[in-house]
Amino acid sequence: MMALKDYTKEQLVTLKAELEKEYNEFKAKGLKLDMSRGKPGADQLALSNALLDVLTSKDFEQGSVGSSEMRNYGIITGIPECRKLFSDLLGVSADNIIVCGNSSLNMMFDYITQCMLTGSDGTPWKDQGKIKFLCPSPGYDRHFAICQYYAMELITVPMTGEGPDMDVVEELIKDSSVKGMFCVPKYSNPTGETYSRETVDRIAKMKPAAKDFRIIWDNAYIIHDLKDETDHLDNIFDILKKYDNEDMVIEFTSTSKITFPGAGVACLAASDKNIEIIKNRMQFQTIGHDKINQLRHVKFFGSVDGILRHMQLHKAILAPKFDAVINEFDALLSEYEIASWTKPNGGYFISFDVMPGTAKRVGQLCKEAGVTLTTVGATYPYGIDPQDKNIRIAPSFPPVDELITATRLLCICVKLAATEKLLG
């Protein structure tokens, strides 16, 4: 057992030849494997097939079902039953919930658009000169893309294992042109870390120079556990109240990775004041979202307990996939000391760091051999990883046997790229 950095030049040359032979053998197989995005696999989607049967035309023969007429226009904030379901899940009042269509990303984009055009509470951001947004990184590329669409300046904030580096954040928010921050507080994308109690408290008590500063609290993986030992995340709104700071955070979640990503239900939670501002915008935007789909989800789950039982079924499918990838990393890479990886208790991703300066080469080698990874650099603002080392691994979509094959090839590529770099 010896770290790769301690190999002699002759040993590196020999290893490189061996790795190239293994790599070419994989390449000859004509693989077409995709680990690029965190999509549920077909077996996970099948868990929700009964969702399609919980309502039929007979349910509506006597008119409305539930508390409201679901088939007609109206109820832009979502049906009461669905607001109650998300209220119980998030731990906020149903009056502070708005339920929309299937995409929380769409809702986040809409909210940022509102801030740009009419303001979060006052002057539109577009009228305030250069706007900056804080981006905890490694992070979610689609968050960065929303900011880039509006030509904001993206500022990288390092992740610490307990959330964003709050010393950095607290210094940056002294600048009034910094208008917000994206956060994935539980099982972060891609690092898998959950914000600690101290981090959540420091976020909740912030007093940014910009009075219209907003945190997008993207709680996408709130119940997406992989282990029996789950991470705890404090309820941000409970803590915001202590500091009279409830208007600073807009929380989002959805059923996208619980039922059907293309036909789920998404919601936001916010303070009384923010709910009124958002409702005012929405009255010009829609006459109502798909209330029948909202009702369908309510009947399918029944309660939060029903959602939690359903997530145990997801865990039984996902956990072996994560274990398969991590076991291959442990077995094939540990001795070389050229890579590190997270072992998350939940979420959809493994954050994988290779030897600095080699991640793009690893991605290229994998692609040429038939394995598609998340675009290297995507986990940082502007798609630029300053150390060229981070790769987001998404184990959810392929079956286990394909995952093992793809991971073994990935490990060969990591060793080959590191060997090439050491040989200079």
KETISE-883312 format. One record per residue (C-alpha): residue number from 1; residue in one letter; x, y, z. Coordinates in pm, 1 decimal, always signed. Layout:
BEGIN
   num   residu          u          v          w
   NUM        A          X          Y          Z
...
This chain:
BEGIN
   num   residu          u          v          w
     1        M       +0.0       +0.0       +0.0
     2        M     +151.9     +329.7     -107.3
     3        A      +19.4     +673.2     -194.8
     4        L      +49.9     +753.7     -563.3
     5        K     +258.3    +1062.8     -488.5
     6        D     +527.7     +835.9     -341.8
     7        Y     +566.7     +624.9     -659.3
     8        T     +893.8     +651.9     -847.8
     9        K     +887.7     +765.3    -1208.9
    10        E     +946.2     +406.9    -1321.2
    11        Q     +655.0     +284.1    -1107.9
    12        L     +429.1     +556.4    -1249.3
    13        V     +522.3     +463.3    -1606.7
    14        T     +445.4      +97.5    -1536.2
    15        L     +114.3     +182.7    -1365.8
    16        K      +15.0     +413.2    -1650.6
    17        A      +63.2     +133.4    -1902.9
    18        E     -147.9     -101.5    -1690.0
    19        L     -423.4     +156.0    -1650.8
    20        E     -429.1     +235.5    -2022.4
    21        K     -473.9     -135.3    -2093.5
    22        E     -765.6     -158.0    -1847.6
    23        Y     -915.1     +162.0    -1983.3
    24        N     -903.0      +43.4    -2343.1
    25        E    -1070.1     -283.6    -2243.1
    26        F    -1358.2      -84.2    -2095.0
    27        K    -1367.1     +142.0    -2398.4
    28        A    -1403.2     -160.4    -2626.5
    29        K    -1724.5     -259.9    -2447.7
    30        G    -1915.6      +29.3    -2605.6
    31        L    -2072.9     +138.8    -2278.6
    32        K    -2355.7     +393.3    -2265.5
    33        L    -2403.5     +470.1    -1896.9
    34        D    -2543.2     +793.0    -1750.7
    35        M    -2457.9     +927.5    -1402.7
    36        S    -2507.4    +1291.8    -1494.8
    37        R    -2823.4    +1397.5    -1308.6
    38        G    -3012.1    +1295.0     -998.0
    39        K    -3315.7    +1143.6    -1164.0
    40        P    -3520.9     +874.7     -989.1
    41        G    -3487.0     +534.6    -1151.9
    42        A    -3777.0     +346.1    -1308.0
    43        D    -3815.5     +132.3     -995.2
    44        Q    -3859.4     +446.7     -787.3
    45        L    -4115.9     +591.5    -1025.6
    46        A    -4310.6     +266.3    -1004.5
    47        L    -4358.7     +322.9     -630.5
    48        S    -4606.0     +600.5     -714.6
    49        N    -4801.3     +433.6     -993.2
    50        A    -5104.9     +401.0     -764.2
    51        L    -5114.2     +781.1     -761.2
    52        L    -5270.1     +752.5    -1106.3
    53        D    -5560.3     +546.3     -971.4
    54        V    -5664.3     +733.6     -657.8
    55        L    -5902.4     +958.4     -853.4
    56        T    -6138.0     +863.6    -1136.0
    57        S    -6426.6    +1033.9    -1311.5
    58        K    -6665.7     +863.7    -1066.9
    59        D    -6515.8    +1065.6     -784.1
    60        F    -6655.5    +1378.9     -948.9
    61        E    -7001.8    +1253.1    -1043.7
    62        Q    -7157.6    +1441.5     -752.5
    63        G    -6952.5    +1755.7     -811.8
    64        S    -6656.1    +1867.4     -605.3
    65        V    -6434.3    +1635.9     -403.3
    66        G    -6284.0    +1764.5      -81.4
    67        S    -6339.4    +2116.2      +48.0
    68        S    -6341.1    +2295.6     -288.2
    69        E    -6432.8    +2262.2     -653.9
    70        M    -6113.9    +2116.6     -797.6
    71        R    -6210.0    +2116.3    -1165.2
    72        N    -6263.9    +2487.1    -1216.0
    73        Y    -6056.9    +2804.1    -1198.6
    74        G    -5939.2    +2953.9     -873.6
    75        I    -5757.0    +2887.7     -544.8
    76        I    -5421.2    +3026.2     -659.8
    77        T    -5258.2    +2945.1     -325.8
    78        G    -5341.4    +2573.7     -357.3
    79        I    -5619.9    +2360.9     -214.3
    80        P    -5649.4    +2366.7     +166.8
    81        E    -5585.0    +1993.6     +200.2
    82        C    -5254.2    +2016.7      +15.9
    83        R    -5147.4    +2328.9     +202.2
    84        K    -5215.0    +2139.1     +525.2
    85        L    -5002.5    +1844.4     +405.0
    86        F    -4703.4    +2069.4     +333.2
    87        S    -4769.9    +2265.4     +652.5
    88        D    -4725.5    +1947.5     +854.7
    89        L    -4416.1    +1852.1     +655.8
    90        L    -4239.8    +2188.8     +691.7
    91        G    -4364.7    +2281.9    +1037.2
    92        V    -4521.1    +2614.7     +941.8
    93        S    -4879.5    +2739.0     +939.6
    94        A    -5088.5    +2642.8     +636.2
    95        D    -5160.7    +3015.2     +595.4
    96        N    -4791.0    +3058.8     +516.2
    97        I    -4789.0    +2795.2     +240.1
    98        I    -4852.7    +2840.7     -131.5
    99        V    -4885.4    +2525.4     -342.1
   100        C    -4831.8    +2545.3     -718.6
   101        G    -4742.0    +2306.2    -1000.6
   102        N    -4479.3    +2035.1    -1022.8
   103        S    -4158.0    +2240.5    -1016.1
   104        S    -4000.4    +2416.2     -718.5
   105        L    -3725.5    +2534.2     -956.1
   106        N    -3993.8    +2716.3    -1155.5
   107        M    -4120.5    +2875.9     -833.2
   108        M    -3768.4    +2986.9     -738.8
   109        F    -3714.7    +3136.4    -1083.9
   110        D    -4048.7    +3318.7    -1054.8
   111        Y    -3956.2    +3457.4     -715.0
   112        I    -3617.5    +3585.6     -832.0
   113        T    -3792.7    +3736.1    -1135.8
   114        Q    -4034.3    +3914.6     -902.4
   115        C    -3742.0    +4052.6     -702.5
   116        M    -3569.8    +4173.7    -1017.1
   117        L    -3875.1    +4338.9    -1171.9
   118        T    -4075.7    +4469.0     -875.4
   119        G    -3854.0    +4402.8     -573.5
   120        S    -3864.8    +4161.5     -281.5
   121        D    -4006.7    +4448.3      -74.2
   122        G    -3955.7    +4784.3     -234.1
   123        T    -3720.0    +4894.2     -511.5
   124        P    -3671.2    +4642.0     -796.0
   125        W    -3329.9    +4482.0     -789.9
   126        K    -3283.6    +4572.0    -1156.8
   127        D    -3289.1    +4938.8    -1062.5
   128        Q    -3015.0    +4908.9     -800.7
   129        G    -2707.8    +4867.8    -1018.0
   130        K    -2492.1    +4554.6    -1008.7
   131        I    -2659.9    +4278.3     -807.5
   132        K    -2460.0    +4007.0     -631.2
   133        F    -2572.2    +3669.4     -499.3
   134        L    -2395.7    +3432.9     -260.0
   135        C    -2343.2    +3078.7     -387.4
   136        P    -2237.8    +2812.8     -134.4
   137        S    -2014.0    +2578.8     -334.8
   138        P    -1988.1    +2302.6     -435.6
   139        G    -2354.6    +2366.4     -507.0
   140        Y    -2648.1    +2325.2     -742.3
   141        D    -2581.0    +2438.3    -1097.3
   142        R    -2941.1    +2540.2    -1165.2
   143        H    -2931.3    +2786.6     -876.5
   144        F    -2626.1    +2944.2    -1033.6
   145        A    -2798.1    +2947.9    -1373.6
   146        I    -3093.1    +3150.8    -1241.8
   147        C    -2853.1    +3416.8    -1115.3
   148        Q    -2653.5    +3413.2    -1438.1
   149        Y    -2973.1    +3456.4    -1642.2
   150        Y    -3021.1    +3790.7    -1470.0
   151        A    -2653.2    +3883.9    -1506.1
   152        M    -2592.3    +3886.5    -1132.4
   153        E    -2240.1    +3858.8     -999.7
   154        L    -2202.8    +3516.7     -837.4
   155        I    -1985.6    +3501.2     -526.5
   156        T    -1854.9    +3163.4     -415.3
   157        V    -1888.7    +3077.8      -46.5
   158        P    -1701.3    +2765.0      +70.4
   159        M    -1891.3    +2478.4     +231.6
   160        T    -1755.9    +2356.4     +565.1
   161        G    -1925.8    +2023.0     +631.7
   162        E    -2186.3    +2205.8     +843.9
   163        G    -2313.6    +2441.9     +576.1
   164        P    -2168.7    +2759.3     +421.9
   165        D    -1872.1    +2927.5     +589.4
   166        M    -2061.1    +3180.7     +799.0
   167        D    -1753.0    +3391.8     +871.3
   168        V    -1732.3    +3455.0     +496.9
   169        V    -2108.3    +3510.3     +462.3
   170        E    -2124.6    +3756.6     +750.8
   171        E    -1846.5    +3961.5     +596.2
   172        L    -1996.8    +3959.1     +245.5
   173        I    -2344.0    +4074.8     +353.7
   174        K    -2194.8    +4404.7     +470.3
   175        D    -2211.6    +4496.8      +99.5
   176        S    -2560.1    +4630.2      +17.4
   177        S    -2533.7    +4505.3     -342.9
   178        V    -2539.8    +4145.9     -208.6
   179        K    -2909.5    +4064.3     -235.1
   180        G    -2938.2    +3701.1     -139.8
   181        M    -2809.5    +3348.8     -105.0
   182        F    -2919.6    +3008.0     -229.3
   183        C    -2915.8    +2730.5      +32.9
   184        V    -2987.6    +2356.5      +20.0
   185        P    -2992.3    +2310.8     +397.8
   186        K    -3047.0    +1936.4     +430.0
   187        Y    -2836.5    +1681.9     +241.4
   188        S    -2693.4    +1961.5      +27.7
   189        N    -2645.6    +1915.4     -345.0
   190        P    -2384.3    +1773.3     -398.1
   191        T    -2194.5    +1750.3      -67.3
   192        G    -2472.5    +1577.2     +127.9
   193        E    -2407.1    +1785.3     +438.8
   194        T    -2683.5    +1922.2     +660.1
   195        Y    -2658.9    +2269.2     +810.4
   196        S    -2569.8    +2249.7    +1178.3
   197        R    -2772.4    +2414.8    +1453.9
   198        E    -2507.8    +2686.0    +1486.0
   199        T    -2509.8    +2754.0    +1110.1
   200        V    -2889.0    +2782.6    +1096.9
   201        D    -2886.7    +3015.3    +1396.7
   202        R    -2618.6    +3238.7    +1244.5
   203        I    -2814.9    +3254.0     +918.4
   204        A    -3138.4    +3337.7    +1100.6
   205        K    -2990.6    +3629.3    +1293.6
   206        M    -2807.6    +3792.8    +1001.5
   207        K    -2861.7    +4164.3     +950.9
   208        P    -2752.5    +4226.0     +589.8
   209        A    -2676.8    +4577.3     +470.7
   210        A    -2936.9    +4518.1     +196.8
   211        K    -3277.0    +4543.2     +365.0
   212        D    -3427.6    +4352.2      +70.8
   213        F    -3184.2    +4058.5     +108.5
   214        R    -3351.4    +3720.0      +58.0
   215        I    -3240.9    +3364.0     +127.7
   216        I    -3375.6    +3094.9     -104.5
   217        W    -3407.3    +2798.9     +134.3
   218        D    -3432.9    +2511.4     -114.8
   219        N    -3530.3    +2225.1     +115.5
   220        A    -3542.3    +1973.0     -167.4
   221        Y    -3420.7    +1671.6      +33.6
   222        I    -3603.0    +1731.6     +359.9
   223        I    -3707.1    +1364.0     +402.0
   224        H    -3473.3    +1192.5     +156.5
   225        D    -3288.3     +971.5     +402.3
   226        L    -3050.6     +690.8     +306.1
   227        K    -2961.8     +568.7     +654.4
   228        D    -3150.9     +482.0     +970.4
   229        E    -2938.3     +745.9    +1142.0
   230        T    -3078.0    +1061.7     +984.2
   231        D    -2954.7    +1420.1     +993.0
   232        H    -3146.8    +1679.1    +1193.0
   233        L    -3222.1    +2022.6    +1048.3
   234        D    -3366.8    +2295.6    +1267.4
   235        N    -3683.6    +2466.4    +1142.9
   236        I    -3552.0    +2796.2    +1007.6
   237        F    -3881.2    +2979.6    +1067.3
   238        D    -3885.0    +2890.5    +1436.2
   239        I    -3543.8    +3052.9    +1473.2
   240        L    -3616.6    +3352.3    +1250.7
   241        K    -3897.1    +3447.3    +1488.9
   242        K    -3647.7    +3482.6    +1773.3
   243        Y    -3462.2    +3749.6    +1577.6
   244        D    -3767.8    +3919.9    +1422.0
   245        N    -3627.4    +3819.0    +1083.6
   246        E    -3903.7    +3609.5     +924.4
   247        D    -3916.5    +3811.7     +603.3
   248        M    -3558.2    +3718.9     +506.2
   249        V    -3623.9    +3354.1     +403.3
   250        I    -3839.3    +3196.5     +133.4
   251        E    -3850.2    +2817.4     +166.3
   252        F    -3923.2    +2575.7     -119.2
   253        T    -3980.9    +2202.5     -147.9
   254        S    -4161.4    +1959.0     -375.7
   255        T    -4258.4    +1597.2     -432.4
   256        S    -4036.6    +1579.8     -741.4
   257        K    -3822.4    +1295.6     -604.5
   258        I    -4105.6    +1156.2     -392.9
   259        T    -4369.5    +1083.3     -659.7
   260        F    -4322.8    +1183.6    -1023.9
   261        P    -4068.2    +1457.7    -1108.1
   262        G    -4272.4    +1555.3    -1413.1
   263        A    -4607.7    +1550.0    -1233.6
   264        G    -4548.3    +1627.3     -868.3
   265        V    -4647.0    +1919.1     -647.6
   266        A    -4424.9    +2205.1     -529.8
   267        C    -4473.3    +2468.0     -263.6
   268        L    -4316.5    +2763.3      -87.6
   269        A    -4332.9    +2876.3     +272.9
   270        A    -4286.7    +3239.2     +375.6
   271        S    -4378.4    +3506.4     +627.4
   272        D    -4722.0    +3672.0     +626.8
   273        K    -4578.5    +3978.2     +453.5
   274        N    -4400.1    +3777.5     +183.5
   275        I    -4704.7    +3559.9     +122.0
   276        E    -4913.2    +3868.4      +50.1
   277        I    -4651.7    +4011.9     -187.0
   278        I    -4623.1    +3680.1     -374.4
   279        K    -5001.8    +3633.9     -390.7
   280        N    -5034.5    +3981.6     -539.3
   281        R    -4793.0    +3886.7     -817.9
   282        M    -4957.8    +3549.1     -876.2
   283        Q    -5304.1    +3698.5     -934.4
   284        F    -5167.0    +3839.4    -1261.4
   285        Q    -4976.0    +3522.5    -1341.9
   286        T    -5230.6    +3240.8    -1308.8
   287        I    -5593.8    +3163.4    -1234.0
   288        G    -5487.6    +2849.2    -1051.8
   289        H    -5257.0    +2551.2    -1076.5
   290        D    -5355.0    +2186.4    -1122.2
   291        K    -5578.8    +2134.6     -821.0
   292        I    -5675.6    +1781.9     -923.5
   293        N    -5310.1    +1680.5     -904.8
   294        Q    -5283.4    +1844.4     -564.1
   295        L    -5588.1    +1646.5     -447.8
   296        R    -5444.3    +1330.7     -601.6
   297        H    -5134.0    +1366.6     -385.9
   298        V    -5339.1    +1431.5      -73.2
   299        K    -5544.5    +1117.0     -127.9
   300        F    -5237.6     +909.8     -216.3
   301        F    -5044.6    +1004.0     +100.5
   302        G    -5323.9    +1084.2     +343.9
   303        S    -5082.0    +1249.7     +584.3
   304        V    -4715.4    +1322.8     +649.3
   305        D    -4688.4     +976.2     +802.3
   306        G    -4795.0     +839.7     +464.1
   307        I    -4517.0    +1039.4     +296.1
   308        L    -4261.2     +908.4     +545.8
   309        R    -4371.0     +547.6     +485.4
   310        H    -4337.9     +607.5     +112.8
   311        M    -3985.4     +743.4     +158.2
   312        Q    -3882.0     +422.4     +331.3
   313        L    -3955.3     +246.6       +1.1
   314        H    -3732.2     +493.5     -180.1
   315        K    -3457.1     +437.8      +75.2
   316        A    -3467.2      +62.3      +17.6
   317        I    -3395.3     +123.6     -352.1
   318        L    -3145.8     +409.4     -321.4
   319        A    -2929.7     +299.6      -28.6
   320        P    -2781.7       -4.9     -208.9
   321        K    -2691.5     +217.2     -504.9
   322        F    -2502.3     +464.3     -287.5
   323        D    -2337.5     +177.2     -101.6
   324        A    -2228.1      +19.5     -429.9
   325        V    -2053.0     +336.8     -547.0
   326        I    -1891.3     +409.4     -210.5
   327        N    -1773.7      +48.8     -170.5
   328        E    -1602.0      +65.6     -510.9
   329        F    -1433.8     +393.0     -419.1
   330        D    -1316.4     +247.0      -87.7
   331        A    -1179.6      -66.0     -253.7
   332        L    -1021.7      +84.5     -564.7
   333        L     -899.4     +430.2     -461.7
   334        S     -829.3     +450.7      -88.0
   335        E     -469.9     +326.5     -100.6
   336        Y     -365.3     +580.0     -365.1
   337        E     -467.5     +890.1     -164.7
   338        I     -567.4    +1075.5     -479.7
   339        A     -940.3    +1119.8     -416.2
   340        S    -1194.8    +1175.9     -140.6
   341        W    -1569.8    +1132.7     -133.3
   342        T    -1867.5    +1201.6      +89.2
   343        K    -2073.6     +928.5     +254.5
   344        P    -2404.3    +1110.6     +298.1
   345        N    -2692.6    +1006.1     +522.7
   346        G    -2938.6    +1125.4     +260.4
   347        G    -3001.0    +1322.5      -55.4
   348        Y    -2922.3    +1230.3     -412.8
   349        F    -2550.7    +1288.0     -463.8
   350        I    -2197.3    +1197.1     -368.5
   351        S    -1943.2    +1477.8     -384.8
   352        F    -1623.8    +1334.9     -529.7
   353        D    -1291.8    +1521.8     -518.6
   354        V    -1003.0    +1401.2     -734.5
   355        M     -643.3    +1522.5     -754.1
   356        P     -654.4    +1899.5     -817.0
   357        G     -607.5    +1979.9    -1184.0
   358        T     -743.2    +1646.3    -1309.6
   359        A    -1124.7    +1657.8    -1286.8
   360        K    -1177.3    +1775.2    -1646.5
   361        R     -941.9    +1504.2    -1770.3
   362        V    -1135.1    +1244.8    -1569.2
   363        G    -1460.3    +1365.2    -1724.3
   364        Q    -1310.0    +1349.3    -2072.9
   365        L    -1176.5     +995.7    -2023.3
   366        C    -1511.8     +875.1    -1889.0
   367        K    -1705.1    +1030.9    -2175.4
   368        E    -1477.1     +874.6    -2437.3
   369        A    -1534.7     +534.5    -2275.0
   370        G    -1913.0     +572.0    -2263.0
   371        V    -1988.5     +701.2    -1911.1
   372        T    -2156.0    +1042.3    -1882.4
   373        L    -2088.1    +1236.4    -1562.5
   374        T    -2222.2    +1572.8    -1447.9
   375        T    -2033.6    +1836.8    -1644.7
   376        V    -1709.6    +1897.7    -1459.4
   377        G    -1715.3    +2243.5    -1302.0
   378        A    -2096.2    +2254.5    -1280.1
   379        T    -2087.6    +2253.4     -900.2
   380        Y    -1927.3    +2601.4     -898.3
   381        P    -2049.1    +2940.1    -1023.3
   382        Y    -1992.3    +3001.7    -1394.6
   383        G    -1902.3    +2632.4    -1432.6
   384        I    -1547.2    +2702.7    -1315.6
   385        D    -1406.3    +2485.5    -1038.4
   386        P    -1103.5    +2687.5     -920.5
   387        Q     -912.5    +2370.6     -832.5
   388        D    -1051.3    +2148.9    -1110.8
   389        K    -1116.5    +1870.0     -864.0
   390        N    -1490.0    +1828.3     -785.9
   391        I    -1725.5    +1587.8     -963.4
   392        R    -2090.3    +1537.9     -866.1
   393        I    -2183.1    +1168.9     -868.2
   394        A    -2552.3    +1087.2     -918.0
   395        P    -2615.5     +718.9     -835.0
   396        S    -2997.2     +717.6     -846.3
   397        F    -3083.5     +644.3    -1208.5
   398        P    -2878.1     +340.8    -1323.3
   399        P    -2937.2       -9.0    -1183.0
   400        V    -2675.2     -138.8     -938.9
   401        D    -2487.9     -355.9    -1189.6
   402        E    -2446.2      -60.1    -1426.8
   403        L    -2340.5     +162.5    -1137.0
   404        I    -2066.0      -79.3    -1040.1
   405        T    -1939.7      -95.3    -1398.5
   406        A    -1946.4     +283.7    -1434.1
   407        T    -1774.3     +336.6    -1098.5
   408        R    -1496.0      +90.5    -1180.8
   409        L    -1430.5     +275.5    -1505.3
   410        L    -1441.6     +607.1    -1318.3
   411        C    -1179.4     +480.2    -1073.6
   412        I     -950.5     +377.5    -1361.1
   413        C     -991.9     +724.7    -1512.6
   414        V     -914.0     +893.2    -1179.2
   415        K     -593.2     +690.4    -1139.5
   416        L     -493.0     +739.8    -1501.6
   417        A     -546.7    +1118.6    -1490.0
   418        A     -351.8    +1142.9    -1163.2
   419        T      -67.8     +934.1    -1304.4
   420        E      -50.8    +1152.0    -1614.2
   421        K      -33.5    +1464.3    -1399.6
   422        L     +241.8    +1327.1    -1175.8
   423        L     +443.2    +1230.4    -1481.3
   424        G     +403.0    +1588.5    -1598.6
